[in-house]
Amino acid sequence: MLYKLAISLSRHQKQKILLAIDGALIALSHVAAGVLLLGTDAIGANMQAFLLSIALVTCTGVALILLQGLHKIKLNAYQMQGVVESALVACVMIGTGLFVSYVLLEMLFPPPLYVVMGMLFLILSISSRLLLRQVLLSVYRRGNARLPIIIYGAGQTGQQLATALTVDDAVAPVAFVDDDLRLQGITIAGLRTYSPANLENLIQRYQVKRVVLAMPSANRAVQSSIIKRLANTSCEVHAMPSFADLVATSGSSLAETKPVDVNTLLGRAGFDADLPGVYDTYRNRNILITGAGGSIGSELSRQLLTCQPTKLVLLDHSELALFDTHRELSAIMPEATVIPVLGSVTEESHMADVMRSHKIDIVLHAAAYKHVPMVEQNALEGIRNNVFGTRIVASVAMRLGVERFILVSTDKAVRPSSIMGASKRFAELAVQDLATRSTNTRFSMVRFGNVLGSSGSVIPLFQEQIARGGPVTLTHQDVTRYFMTIPEAVRLVLLTGSFARGGDVFVLDMGKPVPIYELARRMIENAGHTVRDAENPGGDIEIEVTGLRPGEKLHEELLIGSDMLTTPHPKILRAQEKHLSEIEMANALQSLRQAIDSRNVKQMEATLHQWMEKSDMKVGGKSVNE
């Protein structure tokens, strides 16, 4: 009966009911305060004046409720903002009552009467709404059992999840669990926070079947540790999506969780779900990853670890980045052989020693300077690292008979308008040149666009700017970029290595380019803010257009030509592109080496223009044919 009534009422009818309840509560509060402070005899002796006071205060309160829309706040959304608006109504009622008492009734009723009246209304207004919400939730659910869950992580994401699930019909959060000693024992968002030591007791007490990890920023080592802690329970383990996934996936919300890929966290591979036999490409191999401390290199390391290589050699010139990656991998799979090596890819003798001493079978070359403005200002070092570093590692790999060499490239190498893009295209040309005369080593290159969450991505920058309160800086209103999550891009890179034939340029299907302005708007709104612009001058955070930086394009491309071939995987395409001959490549590298040794930037730029002309490239924003 109640269920049919509840679903039959329109939104407008429900608002009228709430307004009527508020009006009745105002009058009831006035009468109750009068009985408590004046007594029935005093009210009876001044009944006409008392009724006038009730009428004026009630009318004022109802008018204010209509004005601020308190009756329009949905019951399941009645939280702090609704309490504040109820308190404002109570304060205005007190003021109206004092005005009536002093001006119209000549102090016939004492001021405390109206103070008590306002307090009673505030208590009754809040209580009635909370009671109504619980009654209606019970009616709507009609006895359906809600799934009890424990939220692991009482930070901002966990609190938002708990709030979102408060009125959920299917799921009921029962407790927080957090490693932070400062949070343990306190109540957050209506839930008690416990130590991980209490986890098994909580699972038994509340008959919990699911634990949600609300810690999207936690690294794999932390998540792996938690998964292992939960391995002996009967609980499903779900995870909140990361911010990158929320942005990349249309329609995602904080109330959505996804099952944790336990196999990945515990070191079991799943590549065969994509292509049979890929797992065997890397299993029992000695693998070298250059740039292993970077966002792409570290993810390559994580995913390769699941393939059970004999040895994983991590190389990076950043001591801290290498230390962090090595520590994380050691925590995920302590039994694996993971060897950190400090060094630069530009040191040929060192690269040769590493590959020879560790008997490397596969090289994944992810080391590169990739920040466009930084390389633009340090052009010679960008060329030294990206071009000659690639050439050195690839030539050493060929000389020592390494089975496979995979270069991680970028969409900025296509008709480059920056030194960074030109350096990556020249690195591709260097690898293509070696591939033409390699008999044992299979060379391949994988080209893709921006990855969400990498150090060179706009996502971390926008997050930082939003956290500071803005403004969010955008180089151009119409700029677009291709995006893919780091794990997806890396997975596809490893897949290409399994079917590369030699000299291949693989291009990942990045989907449609994303307008960065819309991405910025969505990130601001997902963070709970509004965008301040001409249409909304009172918004929270402004998007400031700063102008394109040197070497930056409005729109990136993934292909130099129009010829593409399919591969065994639908998201991987093979491009057919021109490259320099062996003599041309040797002359180009000699000229670039002279430019670096003499610190001659003009000679370097002239060389890039000269030798990339055959592919109709663009360097420094000007076409070589212009």
C-alpha positions in Angstrom: 0.0 0.0 0.0 2.7 2.5 1.0 4.8 1.4 -1.9 2.0 2.1 -4.4 1.4 5.4 -2.8 5.1 6.4 -2.9 5.6 5.6 -6.5 2.3 7.2 -7.6 3.2 10.6 -6.2 4.7 13.1 -8.6 7.8 15.1 -7.7 5.6 18.2 -7.4 3.2 16.5 -5.0 6.0 15.3 -2.8 7.3 18.9 -2.6 3.8 20.1 -1.5 3.7 17.4 1.2 7.2 18.4 2.5 6.1 22.1 2.5 2.9 21.2 4.5 4.9 19.2 7.0 7.3 22.1 7.5 4.4 24.5 8.0 2.8 22.2 10.5 6.2 21.7 12.4 6.6 25.5 12.7 3.2 25.9 14.3 3.8 22.8 16.5 7.1 24.1 17.6 5.5 27.5 18.5 2.7 25.8 20.5 5.2 23.4 22.3 7.5 26.3 23.2 4.5 28.2 24.6 3.3 25.3 26.7 6.8 24.8 28.1 7.6 28.4 28.9 4.2 30.0 29.5 1.9 27.3 30.5 -1.6 26.7 29.2 -3.3 29.3 31.5 -1.1 32.1 30.2 -1.8 31.0 26.6 -5.5 30.8 27.2 -5.5 34.3 28.7 -3.8 35.7 25.6 -5.1 33.3 22.9 -5.7 35.9 20.3 -2.2 37.3 20.5 -0.7 33.8 20.6 -2.6 32.8 17.5 -1.4 36.0 15.7 2.2 35.2 16.7 1.8 31.6 15.3 0.3 32.9 12.1 3.0 35.5 11.4 5.9 33.2 12.3 4.5 30.3 10.3 3.9 32.4 7.2 7.4 33.9 7.4 8.9 30.4 7.8 6.9 28.9 4.9 7.8 31.9 2.6 11.5 31.5 3.3 11.3 27.7 2.7 9.6 28.5 -0.7 12.3 31.1 -1.5 15.3 28.9 -0.7 13.8 25.7 -2.0 14.2 23.6 1.2 11.1 21.6 0.2 12.7 20.7 -3.1 15.7 19.0 -1.7 15.3 15.2 -2.3 15.2 13.2 1.0 18.1 11.0 -0.1 20.2 14.1 -0.9 19.3 15.8 2.4 22.7 16.3 4.1 24.7 19.2 5.4 23.4 21.7 2.9 19.8 20.8 3.9 20.7 21.1 7.6 22.1 24.6 7.0 19.0 25.7 5.2 16.8 24.3 8.0 18.9 26.2 10.5 18.5 29.4 8.4 14.7 29.0 8.5 14.9 28.5 12.3 17.0 31.7 12.7 14.6 33.8 10.6 11.6 32.4 12.6 13.3 33.5 15.8 13.9 37.0 14.4 10.3 37.2 13.2 9.1 36.1 16.6 11.2 38.7 18.4 9.9 41.4 16.0 6.3 40.3 16.7 7.0 40.3 20.4 8.7 43.7 20.6 6.8 45.7 18.0 3.3 44.2 17.6 2.6 42.6 21.0 4.5 45.0 23.2 6.6 42.3 24.9 3.5 40.2 25.8 5.5 37.0 25.3 9.2 36.7 26.5 12.0 36.4 23.9 13.1 32.9 25.1 9.8 31.6 23.7 10.9 32.2 20.2 14.4 30.9 20.7 13.1 27.7 22.1 10.6 27.6 19.2 13.4 27.9 16.6 15.4 25.2 18.2 12.5 22.8 18.4 11.7 23.5 14.7 15.3 22.8 13.7 15.3 19.5 15.6 11.9 18.4 14.3 12.7 19.4 10.7 15.9 17.4 10.6 14.5 14.4 12.4 11.3 14.3 10.3 13.3 14.2 7.1 15.7 11.6 8.3 12.8 9.5 9.5 10.9 9.9 6.3 14.0 8.9 4.3 14.4 5.7 6.3 10.7 4.9 6.0 10.7 5.5 2.2 13.9 3.5 1.7 12.4 0.6 3.6 9.2 0.9 1.5 11.1 1.1 -1.8 13.4 -1.8 -0.9 10.4 -3.9 0.4 12.6 -6.2 2.5 15.3 -6.8 -0.1 18.5 -7.6 1.6 21.4 -5.2 0.9 24.9 -6.6 0.4 27.1 -5.6 3.3 30.5 -4.4 2.3 33.7 -3.1 4.0 35.4 -0.1 2.5 39.2 -0.5 2.7 40.5 3.1 2.8 38.9 5.9 4.7 40.4 8.7 2.7 38.5 11.1 0.4 37.6 8.4 -2.2 36.3 6.0 0.6 34.2 8.8 2.1 32.7 9.7 -1.2 31.9 6.0 -1.8 30.3 5.6 1.6 28.2 8.7 1.0 27.1 7.5 -2.4 26.1 4.1 -1.1 24.1 5.4 1.9 20.9 5.4 -0.1 21.9 2.5 -2.5 19.2 -0.2 -2.7 21.6 -3.1 -3.2 24.8 -2.3 -1.2 25.3 -1.3 2.4 28.7 -0.2 3.7 29.2 -1.4 7.3 32.7 -0.2 8.3 35.9 1.4 7.1 39.3 -0.3 7.4 42.4 1.8 7.1 46.1 1.4 7.9 46.4 5.0 9.1 46.6 4.9 12.9 45.1 8.5 13.1 41.9 7.3 11.5 41.4 4.1 13.4 38.7 4.3 16.1 36.9 7.4 14.8 33.6 7.6 12.9 33.7 9.0 9.3 30.7 9.4 7.1 28.6 7.5 9.7 30.9 4.5 9.7 33.4 3.3 12.3 37.1 3.0 11.1 38.9 -0.1 12.2 42.5 -1.5 12.0 43.3 -4.1 9.3 43.8 -6.5 12.3 40.0 -6.5 12.9 39.2 -7.3 9.3 38.4 -11.0 9.8 36.3 -10.3 12.8 34.3 -7.6 10.9 33.8 -10.0 8.0 32.3 -12.6 10.3 30.3 -10.1 12.4 28.5 -8.5 9.5 28.5 -11.5 7.1 30.5 -9.5 4.6 30.9 -10.9 1.1 32.7 -8.0 -0.6 35.6 -5.7 0.3 36.1 -2.6 -1.8 39.5 -1.0 -2.1 38.9 2.7 -2.1 42.5 3.7 -2.7 43.0 4.2 -6.5 46.3 6.0 -6.0 47.9 3.1 -4.1 50.6 1.3 -6.0 50.6 -2.4 -7.0 52.7 -3.4 -4.0 50.2 -2.0 -1.5 47.2 -3.6 -3.3 49.0 -6.9 -3.6 49.7 -6.9 0.1 46.0 -6.3 0.8 44.9 -9.0 -1.6 47.2 -11.5 0.0 45.7 -10.5 3.4 42.2 -11.3 2.1 43.2 -14.5 0.2 42.0 -16.7 3.1 38.6 -15.1 3.4 35.5 -15.8 1.2 35.2 -12.2 0.2 35.2 -10.8 -3.3 37.7 -7.9 -3.6 36.6 -5.0 -5.7 38.4 -1.7 -6.4 37.3 1.8 -7.0 38.3 2.9 -10.6 41.2 5.3 -10.8 40.6 8.9 -11.8 42.1 8.2 -15.2 39.5 5.4 -15.7 36.7 7.7 -14.5 37.7 10.3 -17.1 38.3 7.8 -19.9 35.0 5.9 -19.4 31.8 7.8 -20.2 29.2 7.5 -17.5 31.4 6.3 -14.8 30.7 7.3 -11.2 32.3 7.0 -7.8 29.6 4.5 -6.8 30.8 2.0 -9.4 33.5 -0.6 -8.4 35.1 -3.3 -10.4 36.5 -6.7 -9.4 40.3 -6.7 -8.7 42.3 -8.7 -11.2 43.7 -11.0 -8.6 45.8 -12.9 -11.2 47.6 -9.7 -12.2 48.2 -8.6 -8.6 49.5 -11.9 -7.5 51.7 -12.4 -10.5 49.7 -14.6 -12.9 49.5 -13.6 -16.6 46.4 -13.3 -18.7 47.8 -12.4 -22.1 46.4 -15.6 -23.7 42.9 -14.0 -23.3 44.0 -11.6 -26.1 46.2 -13.8 -28.2 47.2 -17.4 -27.6 50.9 -18.0 -27.2 51.9 -14.4 -26.2 52.7 -15.5 -22.7 55.4 -17.9 -24.1 57.1 -15.0 -26.0 58.4 -13.6 -22.6 58.3 -16.7 -20.4 61.8 -17.9 -19.3 63.5 -15.0 -21.1 66.0 -12.5 -19.9 64.4 -9.2 -20.5 65.9 -5.7 -20.4 63.7 -2.6 -19.9 65.3 0.8 -20.4 63.6 3.7 -18.8 62.2 1.3 -16.3 61.6 4.0 -13.7 59.2 5.9 -15.9 55.4 5.6 -16.2 55.6 3.3 -19.3 58.7 1.5 -18.3 57.5 0.7 -14.8 54.1 -0.7 -16.1 56.0 -2.8 -18.7 58.0 -4.2 -15.8 54.8 -5.0 -13.8 53.1 -6.8 -16.7 56.2 -8.6 -17.8 56.6 -9.9 -14.3 53.3 -11.8 -14.7 54.9 -13.7 -17.7 57.4 -15.3 -15.4 60.6 -14.3 -17.1 63.9 -15.9 -16.0 65.4 -12.4 -15.3 64.0 -8.9 -15.5 66.7 -6.2 -15.8 65.6 -2.7 -15.0 67.7 0.2 -16.4 67.3 3.9 -15.6 69.5 6.9 -15.0 67.2 8.1 -12.2 68.3 6.5 -8.9 65.0 7.3 -7.1 62.7 6.2 -9.9 64.7 2.9 -10.3 64.7 2.4 -6.5 60.9 2.8 -6.3 60.1 0.5 -9.2 62.5 -2.2 -8.0 61.0 -2.0 -4.5 57.5 -2.3 -5.8 58.2 -5.3 -8.0 60.1 -7.0 -5.2 57.0 -6.6 -3.0 54.6 -7.9 -5.6 56.7 -11.0 -6.4 59.6 -11.5 -4.0 60.6 -14.8 -5.7 61.2 -13.2 -9.1 64.7 -12.2 -10.2 64.6 -8.4 -10.7 67.9 -6.6 -11.2 68.2 -2.8 -11.0 70.9 -1.2 -13.1 71.8 2.5 -13.0 73.0 3.9 -16.2 72.4 5.9 -19.3 71.4 4.5 -22.7 74.0 6.8 -24.3 76.9 4.8 -22.8 77.6 2.0 -25.3 80.1 0.1 -23.3 77.8 0.0 -20.4 74.8 -1.2 -22.5 77.0 -3.9 -24.1 78.2 -5.1 -20.6 74.6 -5.2 -19.3 73.3 -7.2 -22.3 76.3 -9.6 -22.4 76.5 -10.3 -18.6 72.8 -10.9 -18.2 72.4 -12.7 -21.5 69.5 -10.5 -22.6 66.9 -12.1 -25.0 64.5 -9.2 -25.3 64.9 -5.4 -25.1 62.1 -3.0 -24.5 63.4 0.5 -25.1 61.2 3.0 -23.2 63.9 5.4 -22.2 63.4 8.9 -23.7 63.1 12.6 -22.9 59.4 13.2 -23.7 58.4 16.6 -22.3 57.9 18.8 -25.4 58.8 22.2 -23.8 61.8 20.7 -21.9 63.3 19.1 -25.0 62.6 22.2 -27.0 64.8 24.2 -24.6 67.4 21.4 -24.4 67.4 20.3 -28.0 70.9 18.9 -28.3 70.5 16.7 -25.2 67.1 15.6 -26.4 68.7 14.4 -29.7 71.6 12.8 -27.8 69.3 10.8 -25.5 66.4 10.0 -27.9 68.3 9.4 -31.1 71.8 8.2 -30.2 70.6 6.4 -27.1 68.1 4.4 -29.2 70.8 3.8 -31.9 73.3 2.6 -29.3 70.9 0.2 -27.5 69.5 -1.2 -30.8 73.0 -1.7 -32.4 74.3 -3.4 -29.3 71.3 -5.6 -29.3 71.8 -6.6 -32.9 75.6 -7.1 -32.4 75.0 -9.5 -29.4 72.2 -11.4 -31.1 69.3 -10.3 -28.9 66.1 -12.0 -30.2 63.7 -9.0 -30.1 64.0 -5.2 -29.8 60.9 -3.1 -29.3 61.0 0.7 -29.4 58.3 2.6 -27.6 57.5 5.6 -29.8 54.9 8.4 -29.8 52.3 10.0 -32.1 54.5 13.2 -31.9 56.9 11.5 -34.3 54.3 11.9 -37.1 55.0 15.1 -39.0 56.7 16.5 -35.9 56.4 20.2 -35.0 58.7 19.8 -32.0 62.3 18.7 -31.4 61.0 16.0 -29.2 58.8 14.6 -32.0 61.6 14.9 -34.5 64.0 13.0 -32.2 61.5 10.2 -31.8 60.9 10.0 -35.5 64.7 9.9 -36.1 64.9 7.1 -33.4 62.3 5.2 -35.5 64.4 5.7 -38.6 67.5 4.5 -36.8 65.7 1.3 -35.8 64.2 0.8 -39.2 67.7 1.1 -40.7 69.1 -1.6 -38.5 66.2 -3.8 -39.2 67.0 -3.9 -42.9 70.3 -5.7 -42.3 69.6 -7.7 -39.1 69.6 -11.4 -39.4 69.0 -12.5 -35.8 67.2 -9.6 -34.1 63.6 -8.7 -34.8 63.2 -5.0 -34.6 59.8 -3.3 -34.2 58.4 0.1 -33.1 55.1 0.8 -31.4 53.6 4.3 -31.8 50.8 5.6 -29.6 49.4 8.8 -28.1 49.1 10.2 -24.6 48.6 7.8 -21.8 46.4 8.8 -18.9 48.4 9.4 -15.7 51.9 9.4 -17.1 54.3 12.1 -16.1 53.9 13.8 -19.4 50.1 13.7 -19.4 47.9 16.6 -18.7 45.9 14.6 -16.2 48.4 15.0 -13.2 48.8 18.7 -14.1 45.1 19.3 -14.1 44.6 17.4 -10.8 47.3 19.5 -9.2 45.8 22.7 -10.4 42.2 21.7 -9.3 43.6 20.8 -5.9 45.1 24.3 -5.6 41.7 25.9 -6.5 42.7 26.7 -10.1 43.0 28.1 -12.6 43.3 25.1 -14.9 45.6 26.1 -17.7 44.9 25.0 -21.3 47.1 25.9 -24.3 44.3 26.2 -26.8 40.5 26.0 -26.7 40.4 23.5 -29.7 43.4 21.3 -28.8 42.8 17.6 -29.0 44.8 14.5 -28.0 44.6 10.8 -28.2 44.4 9.0 -24.9 44.7 5.5 -23.5 45.3 4.2 -20.0 48.9 3.1 -19.2 48.0 -0.6 -18.6 46.1 -0.9 -21.9 48.9 0.8 -23.9 51.6 -1.4 -22.3 49.6 -4.5 -22.8 49.3 -3.8 -26.5 53.0 -3.0 -26.7 53.8 -6.4 -25.3 51.4 -8.1 -27.7 53.1 -6.5 -30.7 56.4 -8.1 -29.6 54.8 -11.5 -30.1 54.1 -11.2 -33.8 56.7 -8.6 -35.0 58.5 -9.8 -38.2 61.2 -7.2 -38.3 61.2 -3.5 -39.1 57.5 -3.1 -38.3 55.9 0.2 -37.2 52.9 -0.7 -35.2 50.2 1.9 -34.4 47.8 1.4 -31.5 44.1 2.2 -32.1 43.6 5.1 -29.7 40.0 5.7 -30.5 38.8 9.2 -31.2 40.9 12.2 -30.2 39.7 13.9 -27.0 39.0 17.6 -26.8 41.3 18.7 -23.9 38.9 21.6 -23.0 36.1 19.1 -22.4 38.5 16.9 -20.5 39.4 19.8 -18.2 35.7 20.6 -17.6 34.9 17.0 -16.8 37.8 16.8 -14.3 36.7 20.0 -12.5 33.1 18.7 -12.3 34.2 15.2 -11.2 36.1 16.9 -8.4 32.9 18.4 -7.1 33.5 22.0 -8.5 31.9 24.1 -11.1 33.6 25.8 -14.0 33.9 29.6 -13.9 33.2 31.1 -17.3 31.1 33.8 -19.0 28.0 31.7 -18.6 28.7 31.0 -14.9 30.8 33.9 -13.5 30.2 32.6 -10.0 31.8 29.2 -10.6 34.6 27.7 -8.6 37.5 27.1 -11.0 38.4 28.9 -14.2 39.9 27.3 -17.4 42.6 29.7 -18.6 43.8 29.5 -22.2 47.6 30.3 -22.3 48.4 29.7 -26.0 50.2 26.9 -27.7 53.8 26.3 -26.5 56.8 26.1 -28.8 56.6 22.9 -30.9 53.1 22.0 -29.8 50.3 21.0 -32.2 46.6 21.5 -32.1 45.9 17.9 -33.2 48.3 14.9 -33.1 48.4 12.2 -35.8 49.3 8.5 -35.6 50.2 7.8 -39.3 52.6 9.4 -41.7 51.0 7.8 -44.8 47.6 6.3 -45.4 48.7 2.7 -45.8 47.8 0.4 -42.9 47.7 -3.3 -42.5 45.8 -5.4 -40.0 47.4 -7.6 -37.4 46.2 -10.5 -35.3 44.9 -8.0 -32.8 42.0 -5.5 -33.7 43.6 -2.6 -31.7 47.0 -2.9 -33.4 47.7 -1.8 -37.0 50.9 -2.1 -39.0 52.0 1.1 -40.9 53.9 1.0 -44.2 56.3 4.0 -44.2 59.4 5.2 -45.9 62.8 5.2 -44.2 66.4 6.3 -45.0 68.9 4.0 -46.7 72.0 2.8 -44.7 74.2 5.5 -46.3 71.7 8.3 -45.8 71.3 7.2 -42.2 75.0 7.1 -41.6 75.4 10.6 -43.0 72.5 12.0 -41.0 73.9 10.5 -37.7 77.4 11.8 -38.5 76.0 15.3 -39.0 73.9 15.2 -35.8 76.9 13.9 -33.9 79.0 16.9 -35.1 76.2 19.3 -34.1 76.1 17.8 -30.6 79.8 17.8 -30.2 80.1 21.4 -31.3 76.9 22.4 -29.5 75.6 23.8 -32.8 71.7 23.9 -32.6 71.3 25.4 -36.0 73.3 22.6 -37.6 71.2 20.0 -35.7 67.9 21.6 -37.0 69.2 21.8 -40.5 70.2 18.1 -40.4 66.7 17.2 -39.2 65.1 19.2 -41.9 67.4 17.7 -44.6 67.0 14.0 -43.8 63.4 14.0 -42.9 62.4 15.7 -46.1 62.1 12.3 -47.8 59.2 11.4 -45.5 57.6 14.9 -45.9 58.0 15.6 -42.2 57.5 18.9 -40.4 60.0 20.1 -37.9 59.8 23.2 -35.7 56.4 24.0 -37.1 57.5 24.5 -40.7 57.1 22.0 -43.5 60.4 21.1 -45.1 58.7 21.7 -48.5 57.6 25.2 -47.6 
